[in-house]
Amino acid sequence: MAHVSAAVAHGRVSSVQGLSVEVVGLGALLSVGDRIALASRDGREVTAEVLGFRGTAARAMAFSALDGIGPGSTARAAARVGQSGTGGATLAPNDTWLGRVIDPLGMPLDGRGALPRGDRPLPVRAGPPDATTRARLGERLDLGVTALNLFTTCRSGQRLGLFAGSGVGKSTLLSMLARHTACDVAVLALVGERGREVREFLEDDLGSEGLARSVVVTATSDSPPLLRREAAYAAMTVAEYFRDQGKSVLLLMDSVTRFCLALREIGLSVGEPPATRGYPPSVFAELPRLLERAGPGPEVNGVAGQITALFTVLVEGDDHNEPIADAVRGILDGHVVLDRRIGEAGRYPAIDVLRSLSRSVPGCLRPPEREAVRRARSILSTYAEVADLVRLGAYKAGADPAIDEAVVLAPRIERALNQDKARPTTIEDSFAALAVAMEAS
């Protein structure tokens, strides 16, 4: 193979406005998604990504602070001779990444030394598998959480949304899933997480056992919006690497809302008009591009890896109809709702099973199991309608047999759904516990 020499082209920063910079002199070499290096006046080199163009001037945003960058600062782009552009960003995952904590650019954050690179760089902004060649959903997957196993039974390769307000137990539920789900590999994306809580989550919630089979990608809330956005893409790329090995991968992303907030900051900084509740149109175009990458992989000789994904959505003011929640619910294969009132009553995980739904349930429950879930939903729904009357003593026993049954059995079902975060359960044990709870007194 002939040696390909590299040419280095230089431009300069013409203006800095808010979070973005404008670069001239490189327009013929760059395209959207390319990365450039900006030389600050204190000698640092700041990596930036091209987000758009105004005429021949490139508009870019940096992955770190813009301190020291001003008009006249040098901008550098390396390109192979004979080709235009530097190419999109790539990541080269490796099997040794298991048990590691990394940033969205593939740099280690855990103080455990260098991170080996794989042989095959993967594009960070890849598309989903072709819809006509990707595999179907796999067998039902044991999530290790009683309420989910019973009322939102999941198949391998399914994508679920986890909807909750702040402080309702999302992180604890994610840690249960990371430790207890019957998968080969777990990939966790902590997007916009509070810096103080990252170590607590890793040590207290995830633990050494959960971390050993996981790759954690994190960008804290103080990170630039480009880095927070990149955390979601990087985690998806790592999950795809293990999926392409034919493995069952669990992807947990906390949260899609903070990913969308980063997209909003980026869009507004490059001049997009605000649309729905201040979100520019590109946010709702980008969501399906990310979420559709999860799921079954392409089928090769009848075999395919799977990415089973749970994406948390932080609902503002517990409003489950806000724009991001609505958009995510329409893309995914089901939703799980965490309710503050259930947590305040002392039942954890605080999953509202009546408002939660898995679209794959008809394909993964046996007839007796389906009947048990239907009956349990009916009992819980009946009790929810009359709970206030029962507490006030306004309901007289014997007035309605269905209500009499619900008054007795609903509390027993609720107790069966209560689960300590350190105690895993299987699907079979979950249905056995539900059967015992619904036995006639």
VOPAGU-2260 file (C-alpha; in pm, 1 decimal, decimal comma):
REM VOPAGU-2260
SITE   aa  ch    i         X         Y         Z
SITE  MET   A    0       0,0       0,0       0,0
SITE  ALA   A    1     136,6     343,1     -90,7
SITE  HIS   A    2     219,2     569,9     196,9
SITE  VAL   A    3     -37,2     847,8     242,2
SITE  SER   A    4     117,1    1169,1     356,2
SITE  ALA   A    5     -67,7    1412,9     578,0
SITE  ALA   A    6    -111,8    1779,4     511,4
SITE  VAL   A    7    -182,9    2022,5     789,5
SITE  ALA   A    8    -400,4    2320,5     704,7
SITE  HIS   A    9    -435,0    2625,1     925,6
SITE  GLY   A   10    -707,6    2883,9     960,3
SITE  ARG   A   11    -786,8    3139,8    1224,8
SITE  VAL   A   12   -1063,1    3228,4    1465,4
SITE  SER   A   13   -1254,6    3530,4    1337,7
SITE  SER   A   14   -1502,4    3568,4    1623,3
SITE  VAL   A   15   -1614,7    3416,0    1953,4
SITE  GLN   A   16   -1978,4    3444,3    2053,6
SITE  GLY   A   17   -2122,4    3269,8    2355,5
SITE  LEU   A   18   -2029,5    2902,1    2334,1
SITE  SER   A   19   -1933,8    2902,7    1966,4
SITE  VAL   A   20   -1639,7    3019,9    1758,9
SITE  GLU   A   21   -1620,3    3113,5    1393,5
SITE  VAL   A   22   -1319,6    2991,7    1192,4
SITE  VAL   A   23   -1211,5    3119,2     850,1
SITE  GLY   A   24    -958,7    2974,8     608,4
SITE  LEU   A   25   -1059,1    2608,9     641,4
SITE  GLY   A   26   -1401,2    2605,7     474,8
SITE  ALA   A   27   -1288,6    2398,8     176,4
SITE  LEU   A   28   -1150,2    2123,1     401,7
SITE  LEU   A   29   -1420,1    2092,6     664,5
SITE  SER   A   30   -1767,5    1945,1     688,6
SITE  VAL   A   31   -2022,7    1923,3     967,6
SITE  GLY   A   32   -1902,8    1685,9    1240,4
SITE  ASP   A   33   -1529,8    1733,9    1174,5
SITE  ARG   A   34   -1301,6    1824,3    1462,2
SITE  ILE   A   35   -1046,7    2102,4    1467,9
SITE  ALA   A   36    -779,8    2212,8    1715,8
SITE  LEU   A   37    -778,4    2570,5    1844,2
SITE  ALA   A   38    -456,1    2716,0    1986,0
SITE  SER   A   39    -519,8    2924,8    2297,4
SITE  ARG   A   40    -297,0    3214,5    2393,9
SITE  ASP   A   41    -164,1    3028,8    2697,5
SITE  GLY   A   42     -34,6    2740,4    2483,9
SITE  ARG   A   43    -322,7    2496,7    2533,9
SITE  GLU   A   44    -489,2    2317,5    2244,0
SITE  VAL   A   45    -868,7    2311,0    2256,5
SITE  THR   A   46   -1061,3    2054,4    2052,1
SITE  ALA   A   47   -1377,0    2180,2    1882,0
SITE  GLU   A   48   -1639,0    2032,2    1651,3
SITE  VAL   A   49   -1781,1    2192,7    1338,7
SITE  LEU   A   50   -2157,0    2240,9    1377,4
SITE  GLY   A   51   -2237,0    2447,3    1067,9
SITE  PHE   A   52   -2127,0    2716,7     827,1
SITE  ARG   A   53   -2200,6    3080,8     760,7
SITE  GLY   A   54   -2084,8    3127,4     400,6
SITE  THR   A   55   -1732,9    2979,6     396,9
SITE  ALA   A   56   -1674,6    3041,0     769,2
SITE  ALA   A   57   -1708,9    2732,5     990,6
SITE  ARG   A   58   -1904,5    2761,4    1315,8
SITE  ALA   A   59   -1768,2    2532,1    1585,4
SITE  MET   A   60   -1813,2    2456,1    1954,1
SITE  ALA   A   61   -1538,0    2344,6    2191,2
SITE  PHE   A   62   -1526,1    2035,7    2413,8
SITE  SER   A   63   -1370,2    2242,2    2694,3
SITE  ALA   A   64   -1359,6    2601,7    2815,2
SITE  LEU   A   65   -1283,2    2872,3    2558,6
SITE  ASP   A   66   -1053,3    3063,4    2795,4
SITE  GLY   A   67    -759,3    3200,1    2598,2
SITE  ILE   A   68    -933,7    3171,6    2259,0
SITE  GLY   A   69    -993,3    3497,2    2070,5
SITE  PRO   A   70    -989,9    3655,3    1724,7
SITE  GLY   A   71    -673,0    3557,7    1545,8
SITE  SER   A   72    -617,2    3232,4    1738,2
SITE  THR   A   73    -487,3    2957,3    1512,7
SITE  ALA   A   74    -723,6    2677,7    1405,9
SITE  ARG   A   75    -574,2    2357,0    1271,7
SITE  ALA   A   76    -724,8    2073,8    1069,5
SITE  ALA   A   77    -525,8    1771,1     951,6
SITE  ALA   A   78    -643,5    1604,0     630,9
SITE  ARG   A   79    -510,5    1330,5     408,1
SITE  VAL   A   80    -376,4    1461,4      81,6
SITE  GLY   A   81    -631,9    1418,2    -193,2
SITE  GLN   A   82    -927,7    1403,1      40,1
SITE  SER   A   83   -1143,8    1677,2     181,6
SITE  GLY   A   84   -1233,5    1686,4     547,2
SITE  THR   A   85   -1086,2    1521,9     854,1
SITE  GLY   A   86   -1361,0    1265,9     890,2
SITE  GLY   A   87   -1614,7    1224,6    1170,7
SITE  ALA   A   88   -1522,2    1137,1    1527,9
SITE  THR   A   89   -1439,4     775,0    1609,4
SITE  LEU   A   90   -1396,0     561,8    1919,6
SITE  ALA   A   91   -1199,4     234,2    1939,0
SITE  PRO   A   92   -1348,0      24,1    2222,7
SITE  ASN   A   93   -1167,0    -278,6    2360,4
SITE  ASP   A   94   -1271,5    -575,2    2575,2
SITE  THR   A   95   -1043,2    -444,0    2849,5
SITE  TRP   A   96   -1272,4    -142,1    2887,4
SITE  LEU   A   97   -1496,6    -355,1    3109,9
SITE  GLY   A   98   -1479,5    -226,8    3466,2
SITE  ARG   A   99   -1354,3     115,4    3355,4
SITE  VAL   A  100   -1493,4     468,0    3386,0
SITE  ILE   A  101   -1424,0     689,4    3082,8
SITE  ASP   A  102   -1510,9    1030,5    2947,3
SITE  PRO   A  103   -1699,1    1080,9    2617,0
SITE  LEU   A  104   -1370,7    1114,2    2425,3
SITE  GLY   A  105   -1247,3     772,7    2541,8
SITE  MET   A  106   -1007,2     897,9    2811,3
SITE  PRO   A  107    -993,5     717,6    3149,6
SITE  LEU   A  108   -1142,2     889,0    3454,5
SITE  ASP   A  109   -1082,8     619,2    3716,5
SITE  GLY   A  110    -708,8     667,7    3776,9
SITE  ARG   A  111    -633,8     310,7    3672,4
SITE  GLY   A  112    -388,2     390,2    3395,1
SITE  ALA   A  113    -413,1     411,1    3019,8
SITE  LEU   A  114    -708,6     274,1    2829,2
SITE  PRO   A  115    -606,7      26,8    2553,8
SITE  ARG   A  116    -747,2     102,8    2210,2
SITE  GLY   A  117    -919,0    -152,7    1989,7
SITE  ASP   A  118    -808,8    -239,3    1638,1
SITE  ARG   A  119   -1122,9    -107,8    1469,5
SITE  PRO   A  120   -1227,4     256,1    1520,2
SITE  LEU   A  121   -1606,4     294,6    1516,1
SITE  PRO   A  122   -1788,9     611,4    1410,6
SITE  VAL   A  123   -1945,7     786,3    1708,2
SITE  ARG   A  124   -2229,4     927,4    1496,2
SITE  ALA   A  125   -2336,0     603,5    1328,0
SITE  GLY   A  126   -2681,1     522,1    1194,1
SITE  PRO   A  127   -2904,0     239,0    1319,6
SITE  PRO   A  128   -2893,5    -102,9    1148,1
SITE  ASP   A  129   -3099,5    -128,4     830,7
SITE  ALA   A  130   -3461,6    -185,9     927,2
SITE  THR   A  131   -3501,8    -479,6     687,2
SITE  THR   A  132   -3191,0    -671,0     801,9
SITE  ARG   A  133   -3182,6    -614,1    1175,9
SITE  ALA   A  134   -3293,9    -908,2    1387,8
SITE  ARG   A  135   -3623,6    -939,6    1571,3
SITE  LEU   A  136   -3647,5    -907,3    1948,3
SITE  GLY   A  137   -3496,8   -1199,6    2139,8
SITE  GLU   A  138   -3629,5   -1410,6    2425,3
SITE  ARG   A  139   -3769,1   -1246,6    2735,5
SITE  LEU   A  140   -3502,8   -1096,7    2956,5
SITE  ASP   A  141   -3481,4   -1129,4    3333,4
SITE  LEU   A  142   -3431,6    -775,1    3465,3
SITE  GLY   A  143   -3391,1    -888,2    3826,4
SITE  VAL   A  144   -3661,8    -644,4    3947,0
SITE  THR   A  145   -3996,0    -794,1    4052,2
SITE  ALA   A  146   -4222,4    -507,4    3941,2
SITE  LEU   A  147   -4056,9    -489,8    3596,8
SITE  ASN   A  148   -4050,5    -867,3    3545,6
SITE  LEU   A  149   -4423,9    -886,6    3618,9
SITE  PHE   A  150   -4583,1    -576,1    3470,1
SITE  THR   A  151   -4338,3    -460,5    3200,3
SITE  THR   A  152   -4186,1    -792,1    3099,7
SITE  CYS   A  153   -3902,7    -716,3    2860,8
SITE  ARG   A  154   -3751,7    -899,7    2564,5
SITE  SER   A  155   -3385,3    -889,3    2472,2
SITE  GLY   A  156   -3327,9    -592,9    2240,1
SITE  GLN   A  157   -3623,7    -393,1    2368,7
SITE  ARG   A  158   -3603,2     -20,7    2450,3
SITE  LEU   A  159   -3785,9     119,6    2752,1
SITE  GLY   A  160   -3820,5     471,5    2890,0
SITE  LEU   A  161   -3793,7     528,9    3264,4
SITE  PHE   A  162   -3997,5     840,3    3350,9
SITE  ALA   A  163   -3962,1    1011,1    3688,4
SITE  GLY   A  164   -3921,7    1340,0    3866,4
SITE  SER   A  165   -3609,8    1420,7    4063,5
SITE  GLY   A  166   -3538,0    1223,0    4379,7
SITE  VAL   A  167   -3781,6     936,3    4311,1
SITE  GLY   A  168   -3519,6     661,2    4288,1
SITE  LYS   A  169   -3405,5     648,0    3925,0
SITE  SER   A  170   -3037,9     598,8    4010,2
SITE  THR   A  171   -3111,9     321,7    4258,7
SITE  LEU   A  172   -3329,6     140,4    4005,0
SITE  LEU   A  173   -3057,4     174,8    3739,9
SITE  SER   A  174   -2803,3      23,3    3978,5
SITE  MET   A  175   -3037,3    -272,6    4042,2
SITE  LEU   A  176   -3069,5    -327,4    3667,8
SITE  ALA   A  177   -2693,7    -301,0    3610,6
SITE  ARG   A  178   -2622,2    -561,7    3877,8
SITE  HIS   A  179   -2913,8    -801,6    3837,9
SITE  THR   A  180   -3013,5    -808,6    3467,7
SITE  ALA   A  181   -2926,5   -1134,2    3288,5
SITE  CYS   A  182   -2693,8    -978,4    3028,2
SITE  ASP   A  183   -2331,1   -1021,5    2918,7
SITE  VAL   A  184   -2225,9    -655,7    2937,5
SITE  ALA   A  185   -2372,8    -336,4    3083,0
SITE  VAL   A  186   -2291,5       9,6    2945,4
SITE  LEU   A  187   -2391,7     309,7    3156,9
SITE  ALA   A  188   -2410,0     667,8    3031,0
SITE  LEU   A  189   -2422,3     932,2    3304,9
SITE  VAL   A  190   -2513,9    1245,0    3109,5
SITE  GLY   A  191   -2504,2    1571,1    3303,7
SITE  GLU   A  192   -2482,5    1393,7    3640,4
SITE  ARG   A  193   -2387,6    1592,1    3950,7
SITE  GLY   A  194   -2013,5    1553,4    4004,4
SITE  ARG   A  195   -2060,0    1471,6    4371,8
SITE  GLU   A  196   -2289,2    1181,0    4293,9
SITE  VAL   A  197   -2073,0     996,7    4038,2
SITE  ARG   A  198   -1843,6     831,4    4292,2
SITE  GLU   A  199   -2136,0     759,7    4525,3
SITE  PHE   A  200   -2320,7     588,4    4239,9
SITE  LEU   A  201   -2016,0     383,2    4139,6
SITE  GLU   A  202   -1925,7     269,1    4491,7
SITE  ASP   A  203   -2257,0     257,8    4678,9
SITE  ASP   A  204   -2517,6     182,1    4411,6
SITE  LEU   A  205   -2332,5      -1,6    4135,2
SITE  GLY   A  206   -2069,9    -167,5    4354,6
SITE  SER   A  207   -1764,2    -365,0    4250,9
SITE  GLU   A  208   -1975,7    -656,5    4123,1
SITE  GLY   A  209   -2181,2    -436,8    3891,4
SITE  LEU   A  210   -1880,6    -234,3    3775,0
SITE  ALA   A  211   -1683,7    -547,4    3683,8
SITE  ARG   A  212   -1911,8    -620,2    3388,5
SITE  SER   A  213   -1980,3    -257,2    3298,2
SITE  VAL   A  214   -1834,4      32,4    3102,8
SITE  VAL   A  215   -1932,7     369,5    3250,7
SITE  VAL   A  216   -1925,1     682,7    3032,0
SITE  THR   A  217   -1974,9    1005,1    3222,9
SITE  ALA   A  218   -1989,2    1380,5    3159,5
SITE  THR   A  219   -2087,4    1581,0    3465,8
SITE  SER   A  220   -2323,2    1878,6    3473,5
SITE  ASP   A  221   -2035,6    2128,3    3463,1
SITE  SER   A  222   -1907,1    1985,0    3132,9
SITE  PRO   A  223   -1960,7    2184,9    2811,4
SITE  PRO   A  224   -2282,1    2091,7    2626,4
SITE  LEU   A  225   -2085,9    1926,6    2344,9
SITE  LEU   A  226   -1924,7    1686,5    2591,8
SITE  ARG   A  227   -2259,6    1605,0    2756,4
SITE  ARG   A  228   -2409,1    1532,4    2414,9
SITE  GLU   A  229   -2108,1    1319,6    2323,0
SITE  ALA   A  230   -2151,7    1103,2    2636,1
SITE  ALA   A  231   -2471,2     956,8    2489,7
SITE  TYR   A  232   -2311,3     888,5    2150,2
SITE  ALA   A  233   -1997,6     737,3    2305,1
SITE  ALA   A  234   -2195,9     501,0    2528,7
SITE  MET   A  235   -2404,4     388,9    2230,4
SITE  THR   A  236   -2084,9     324,4    2030,4
SITE  VAL   A  237   -1937,7     112,4    2311,4
SITE  ALA   A  238   -2264,9     -84,2    2334,1
SITE  GLU   A  239   -2258,2    -143,1    1957,0
SITE  TYR   A  240   -1901,1    -275,3    1982,2
SITE  PHE   A  241   -2008,6    -550,1    2223,9
SITE  ARG   A  242   -2334,3    -609,4    2032,8
SITE  ASP   A  243   -2136,2    -679,2    1715,4
SITE  GLN   A  244   -1961,1    -960,2    1904,3
SITE  GLY   A  245   -2300,6   -1130,0    1938,4
SITE  LYS   A  246   -2337,3   -1037,5    2305,7
SITE  SER   A  247   -2644,5    -935,7    2501,9
SITE  VAL   A  248   -2580,1    -575,5    2606,8
SITE  LEU   A  249   -2772,3    -368,5    2860,4
SITE  LEU   A  250   -2750,8       6,4    2792,1
SITE  LEU   A  251   -2860,8     239,2    3072,6
SITE  MET   A  252   -2868,5     612,2    2998,6
SITE  ASP   A  253   -2935,1     874,8    3266,3
SITE  SER   A  254   -3073,4    1090,5    3131,0
SITE  VAL   A  255   -3216,3    1157,0    2785,6
SITE  THR   A  256   -3353,2    1485,9    2920,8
SITE  ARG   A  257   -3004,1    1620,0    2995,4
SITE  PHE   A  258   -2890,2    1498,3    2651,8
SITE  CYS   A  259   -3171,9    1707,5    2499,7
SITE  LEU   A  260   -3082,2    2007,7    2716,4
SITE  ALA   A  261   -2726,3    1986,2    2579,9
SITE  LEU   A  262   -2866,0    1970,6    2225,5
SITE  ARG   A  263   -3078,4    2276,4    2301,9
SITE  GLU   A  264   -2775,1    2473,8    2421,3
SITE  ILE   A  265   -2583,3    2373,5    2108,7
SITE  GLY   A  266   -2867,8    2454,9    1872,1
SITE  LEU   A  267   -2939,5    2794,8    2022,2
SITE  SER   A  268   -2570,6    2887,7    2026,1
SITE  VAL   A  269   -2543,0    2838,1    1648,5
SITE  GLY   A  270   -2856,0    3040,3    1578,0
SITE  GLU   A  271   -3139,9    2784,2    1558,7
SITE  PRO   A  272   -3480,5    2930,6    1643,5
SITE  PRO   A  273   -3643,5    2804,0    1963,8
SITE  ALA   A  274   -3961,7    2609,9    1896,0
SITE  THR   A  275   -4143,7    2383,5    2143,5
SITE  ARG   A  276   -4080,2    2513,3    2497,6
SITE  GLY   A  277   -3748,9    2657,8    2387,2
SITE  TYR   A  278   -3621,9    2340,2    2217,8
SITE  PRO   A  279   -3501,9    2397,1    1858,0
SITE  PRO   A  280   -3626,3    2156,6    1587,3
SITE  SER   A  281   -3289,5    1973,7    1568,6
SITE  VAL   A  282   -3348,4    1824,3    1915,9
SITE  PHE   A  283   -3652,3    1629,3    1797,9
SITE  ALA   A  284   -3472,2    1526,4    1479,2
SITE  GLU   A  285   -3170,9    1398,8    1675,7
SITE  LEU   A  286   -3367,2    1194,6    1933,3
SITE  PRO   A  287   -3474,9     909,5    1701,4
SITE  ARG   A  288   -3126,1     896,8    1547,0
SITE  LEU   A  289   -2983,7     814,6    1888,4
SITE  LEU   A  290   -3262,4     595,2    2028,6
SITE  GLU   A  291   -3304,9     385,9    1712,4
SITE  ARG   A  292   -2941,8     272,3    1733,9
SITE  ALA   A  293   -3035,4      59,7    2035,8
SITE  GLY   A  294   -3219,1    -268,5    1987,1
SITE  PRO   A  295   -3140,9    -582,9    1786,4
SITE  GLY   A  296   -2829,5    -580,9    1572,6
SITE  PRO   A  297   -2804,7    -690,8    1209,4
SITE  GLU   A  298   -2873,1   -1060,5    1163,8
SITE  VAL   A  299   -2576,8   -1262,3    1030,1
SITE  ASN   A  300   -2632,1   -1634,7     964,1
SITE  GLY   A  301   -2934,3   -1628,1    1192,2
SITE  VAL   A  302   -2738,7   -1480,3    1485,8
SITE  ALA   A  303   -2745,1   -1123,4    1616,2
SITE  GLY   A  304   -2632,7    -935,3    1922,5
SITE  GLN   A  305   -2885,5    -727,3    2115,4
SITE  ILE   A  306   -2880,0    -390,7    2292,1
SITE  THR   A  307   -3154,6    -381,3    2553,5
SITE  ALA   A  308   -3182,0     -16,4    2656,0
SITE  LEU   A  309   -3344,3     180,5    2935,2
SITE  PHE   A  310   -3341,5     557,6    2893,7
SITE  THR   A  311   -3438,3     773,2    3189,1
SITE  VAL   A  312   -3646,8    1085,0    3131,1
SITE  LEU   A  313   -3645,0    1352,6    3400,3
SITE  VAL   A  314   -3997,0    1496,2    3388,0
SITE  GLU   A  315   -4004,0    1860,0    3496,7
SITE  GLY   A  316   -4244,1    1919,0    3783,4
SITE  ASP   A  317   -4365,8    1558,1    3743,6
SITE  ASP   A  318   -4528,1    1664,3    3414,4
SITE  HIS   A  319   -4531,6    1345,7    3206,6
SITE  ASN   A  320   -4669,1    1527,5    2901,0
SITE  GLU   A  321   -4380,7    1771,3    2852,0
SITE  PRO   A  322   -4224,2    1767,5    2499,9
SITE  ILE   A  323   -3922,9    1542,2    2562,2
SITE  ALA   A  324   -4128,5    1284,5    2751,8
SITE  ASP   A  325   -4388,5    1283,8    2472,0
SITE  ALA   A  326   -4126,1    1242,2    2199,9
SITE  VAL   A  327   -3937,6     963,1    2378,6
SITE  ARG   A  328   -4257,9     773,4    2460,3
SITE  GLY   A  329   -4349,2     771,8    2091,2
SITE  ILE   A  330   -4012,9     625,7    1985,6
SITE  LEU   A  331   -3950,2     353,8    2245,5
SITE  ASP   A  332   -4107,1      11,3    2297,3
SITE  GLY   A  333   -4260,2      85,9    2634,7
SITE  HIS   A  334   -4241,1     309,5    2939,6
SITE  VAL   A  335   -4194,3     269,5    3314,3
SITE  VAL   A  336   -4332,8     541,7    3541,3
SITE  LEU   A  337   -4190,6     612,5    3887,1
SITE  ASP   A  338   -4436,1     784,8    4119,0
SITE  ARG   A  339   -4331,6    1006,1    4409,2
SITE  ARG   A  340   -4636,7     911,6    4615,2
SITE  ILE   A  341   -4551,4     541,1    4597,1
SITE  GLY   A  342   -4200,0     613,0    4723,6
SITE  GLU   A  343   -4336,3     832,0    5001,8
SITE  ALA   A  344   -4556,5     539,1    5105,6
SITE  GLY   A  345   -4241,2     329,3    5152,3
SITE  ARG   A  346   -4259,0      91,3    4854,9
SITE  TYR   A  347   -3943,2      72,6    4643,7
SITE  PRO   A  348   -3879,3      65,6    4356,5
SITE  ALA   A  349   -4156,1     327,1    4334,4
SITE  ILE   A  350   -4290,0     194,4    4001,5
SITE  ASP   A  351   -4650,2     278,2    3916,9
SITE  VAL   A  352   -4738,1     -52,1    3752,4
SITE  LEU   A  353   -5080,0      70,1    3632,7
SITE  ARG   A  354   -4922,3     351,0    3426,7
SITE  SER   A  355   -4629,6     142,1    3300,9
SITE  LEU   A  356   -4640,7     -52,1    2975,7
SITE  SER   A  357   -4424,2    -289,5    2772,7
SITE  ARG   A  358   -4528,1    -330,6    2410,0
SITE  SER   A  359   -4361,8    -673,3    2389,9
SITE  VAL   A  360   -4563,1    -833,7    2671,2
SITE  PRO   A  361   -4796,7   -1029,4    2437,1
SITE  GLY   A  362   -4494,4   -1205,2    2288,2
SITE  CYS   A  363   -4319,3   -1306,4    2609,2
SITE  LEU   A  364   -4583,3   -1412,7    2862,5
SITE  ARG   A  365   -4732,2   -1760,9    2885,3
SITE  PRO   A  366   -5114,6   -1780,4    2910,4
SITE  PRO   A  367   -5121,3   -1844,7    3289,9
SITE  GLU   A  368   -4876,7   -1558,1    3344,8
SITE  ARG   A  369   -5078,8   -1326,2    3122,5
SITE  GLU   A  370   -5393,4   -1408,2    3320,2
SITE  ALA   A  371   -5214,0   -1350,0    3652,7
SITE  VAL   A  372   -5092,7   -1006,6    3540,9
SITE  ARG   A  373   -5436,4    -913,9    3406,1
SITE  ARG   A  374   -5599,5   -1008,2    3734,8
SITE  ALA   A  375   -5335,4    -824,4    3940,5
SITE  ARG   A  376   -5383,3    -508,3    3732,8
SITE  SER   A  377   -5758,9    -532,1    3780,5
SITE  ILE   A  378   -5721,1    -570,2    4157,5
SITE  LEU   A  379   -5479,0    -277,6    4187,8
SITE  SER   A  380   -5695,4     -58,6    3963,1
SITE  THR   A  381   -6008,1    -133,4    4165,7
SITE  TYR   A  382   -5830,3     -58,4    4491,2
SITE  ALA   A  383   -5689,3     269,7    4353,8
SITE  GLU   A  384   -6045,2     387,1    4279,3
SITE  VAL   A  385   -6174,0     324,3    4632,1
SITE  ALA   A  386   -5857,9     367,1    4842,6
SITE  ASP   A  387   -5964,6     706,0    4980,8
SITE  LEU   A  388   -6310,8     573,2    5074,8
SITE  VAL   A  389   -6155,1     274,8    5253,6
SITE  ARG   A  390   -5912,8     494,3    5449,0
SITE  LEU   A  391   -6197,4     724,5    5557,6
SITE  GLY   A  392   -6414,9     429,9    5661,4
SITE  ALA   A  393   -6681,3     531,7    5409,5
SITE  TYR   A  394   -6686,4     191,2    5236,6
SITE  LYS   A  395   -6891,5     -85,4    5395,7
SITE  ALA   A  396   -6762,6    -439,8    5345,6
SITE  GLY   A  397   -6996,7    -661,8    5143,7
SITE  ALA   A  398   -7125,9    -384,8    4918,1
SITE  ASP   A  399   -6921,6    -505,4    4617,0
SITE  PRO   A  400   -6735,9    -841,3    4592,9
SITE  ALA   A  401   -6469,7    -699,2    4356,8
SITE  ILE   A  402   -6389,9    -416,8    4599,2
SITE  ASP   A  403   -6389,4    -659,0    4894,7
SITE  GLU   A  404   -6132,5    -873,9    4711,2
SITE  ALA   A  405   -5920,4    -569,7    4617,5
SITE  VAL   A  406   -5917,1    -440,9    4978,7
SITE  VAL   A  407   -5768,1    -773,1    5091,0
SITE  LEU   A  408   -5533,8    -854,2    4800,7
SITE  ALA   A  409   -5400,8    -516,2    4682,7
SITE  PRO   A  410   -5185,5    -455,9    4995,4
SITE  ARG   A  411   -5047,7    -808,1    4959,9
SITE  ILE   A  412   -4953,9    -744,7    4595,8
SITE  GLU   A  413   -4786,7    -416,4    4695,1
SITE  ARG   A  414   -4579,0    -601,1    4956,2
SITE  ALA   A  415   -4473,0    -854,0    4690,8
SITE  LEU   A  416   -4350,9    -566,2    4471,5
SITE  ASN   A  417   -4136,1    -417,0    4749,2
SITE  GLN   A  418   -3773,0    -512,5    4689,0
SITE  ASP   A  419   -3442,6    -427,8    4853,2
SITE  LYS   A  420   -3184,5    -305,1    4603,3
SITE  ALA   A  421   -2935,0    -575,7    4706,2
SITE  ARG   A  422   -3182,4    -862,3    4655,7
SITE  PRO   A  423   -3222,7    -986,6    4296,4
SITE  THR   A  424   -3519,5   -1189,7    4181,4
SITE  THR   A  425   -3595,6   -1405,0    3878,4
SITE  ILE   A  426   -3900,3   -1396,7    3652,0
SITE  GLU   A  427   -4012,0   -1735,1    3787,3
SITE  ASP   A  428   -3977,8   -1620,6    4148,3
SITE  SER   A  429   -4165,1   -1298,2    4066,0
SITE  PHE   A  430   -4466,3   -1484,6    3928,0
SITE  ALA   A  431   -4456,3   -1731,9    4217,5
SITE  ALA   A  432   -4465,8   -1441,9    4466,7
SITE  LEU   A  433   -4755,3   -1283,0    4276,9
SITE  ALA   A  434   -4950,5   -1610,3    4282,9
SITE  VAL   A  435   -4903,6   -1638,0    4660,2
SITE  ALA   A  436   -5012,2   -1276,3    4709,0
SITE  MET   A  437   -5335,4   -1334,2    4514,0
SITE  GLU   A  438   -5432,9   -1657,4    4686,0
SITE  ALA   A  439   -5775,5   -1640,4    4843,2
SITE  SER   A  440   -5768,3   -1595,7    5221,0
